[in-house]
Amino acid sequence: MTRFGAVTIVQFEHRPGILDLGWGHPLPSLLPLGAWSGAGAETLETYGWQALTYGHPTGPAPLIDWLCAHVGDATPGQTFVTAGASHGLALLTQLLTGPGDVVLVDSPTYHLAFQILTDHGVRLVPAPADEDGLRPAETAALARSLGAVFLYLVPTFGNPTGRSLPLERRRELVSLGVPIVEDDTYRELYYGDGAPPALWHLANGHGVVRLGSFAKTVAPGLRLGWINAAPSLIDRLARLGYVHSGGGVNHSTAMTMATFGTSGAYERHVARLRDRYREHRDALTGALGVPAPDGGWFVWLRLPAGLDAEALLPRAERHGTSFVPGPAFYAGRGGGSDHVRLSFSHLAPADLIEAAGRLRAALPAE
Ligand SMILES: Cc1ncc(COP(=O)(O)O)c(C=O)c1O
């Protein structure tokens, strides 16, 4: 990795000797270098200076028009372009909550969302859940009793479980009137017949805000995504001071993404990703002998009885592999010590098989 002075370029670098299953990052060779470069050049050619100046507050029309046609269930008035799903969550938390307010979070769920929420002084409370995911009626009752501002969850190919909330629970949840922030980051990375309907879709846009991202389908470094929400909320986002001052978020990248989408490069790229990440998934789950998730990037591995995830970590690293211990995914660290999250996105299939072998070797003999 090239170093520039005291800092490097990327967020994560491999530790020598460790095949790391901990990071939910793409395999570098699956990033669309050539197609993105072509889209950048074409964008400048087509739009000239308009691709490089301050952008429209909710995002540039070419991207919003393509995106709305692509998702099929949102209008331009329900769409705001963000610097990714994390940014979308931060913006919503800034707008909707005050310090001390309660936000319910699925249990387990995406651990890095916790700090985005607590950065704003919000109090996190785990929502009731079981093996199939969130329990709608109990969650709605808890939300009411605590006056929760919203519920955050990743119902489709979730991080860390790879599971999707069953359709019946989706329908029940949206019927109960709990304000929902649906993180839909993994929707397009399915390895079977497709993805279950979004909560946003089932609710017809009422009471649900959806976070989308191009981080997994195109590239994390774009820091590009979107929010689907009621027009009144989109209007409040567009009137934020820093949007007024700096224009639409990440405008030049958004313009290139519009070209990447309208040219058909996005569809081709995501189809390729599905084929390749399916192979990754099968390599890891086959080597471990565990069920394969239908989408996303993660395997939520239950450890043999009595084994603690955090105690296993140093042992696994001595054997040359790593993972994220389950408790990281529970707000207040209220569970998960019997699970680890393994990511199959960042290593090639042969390395995944080797890493699985190292992990098995780190487990105590039965
Ligand atoms: C569920 C979930 N939401 C959001 C993110 C981050 O998305 P972005 O890079 O668009 O901020 C991730 C990345 O790991 C994720 O797993």
The ligand as an SDF file (V2000), in Angstrom:
LIG
                    3D

 16 16  0  0  0  0  0  0  0  0999 V2000
  -26.3370   -1.7550    7.0550 C   0  0  0  0  0  0  0  0  0  0  0  0
  -25.3510   -0.7610    6.5840 C   0  0  0  0  0  0  0  0  0  0  0  0
  -25.7030    0.5190    6.4810 N   0  0  0  0  0  0  0  0  0  0  0  0
  -24.8400    1.4530    6.0540 C   0  0  0  0  0  0  0  0  0  0  0  0
  -23.5410    1.1280    5.7220 C   0  0  0  0  0  0  0  0  0  0  0  0
  -22.6280    2.2080    5.2600 C   0  0  0  0  0  0  0  0  0  0  0  0
  -23.1440    2.7440    4.0830 O   0  0  0  0  0  0  0  0  0  0  0  0
  -22.4780    4.0130    3.4190 P   0  0  0  0  0  0  0  0  0  0  0  0
  -21.0880    3.6220    3.0300 O   0  0  0  0  0  0  0  0  0  0  0  0
  -23.3590    4.3130    2.2550 O   0  0  0  0  0  0  0  0  0  0  0  0
  -22.4900    5.0970    4.4360 O   0  0  0  0  0  0  0  0  0  0  0  0
  -23.1220   -0.1900    5.8080 C   0  0  0  0  0  0  0  0  0  0  0  0
  -21.7390   -0.5490    5.4840 C   0  0  0  0  0  0  0  0  0  0  0  0
  -21.1840   -1.4870    6.0040 O   0  0  0  0  0  0  0  0  0  0  0  0
  -24.0500   -1.1530    6.2540 C   0  0  0  0  0  0  0  0  0  0  0  0
  -23.6990   -2.4420    6.3800 O   0  0  0  0  0  0  0  0  0  0  0  0
  1  2  1  0
  2  3  1  0
  2 15  2  0
  3  4  2  0
  4  5  1  0
  5  6  1  0
  5 12  2  0
  6  7  1  0
  7  8  1  0
  8  9  2  0
  8 10  1  0
  8 11  1  0
 12 13  1  0
 12 15  1  0
 13 14  2  0
 15 16  1  0
M  END
$$$$
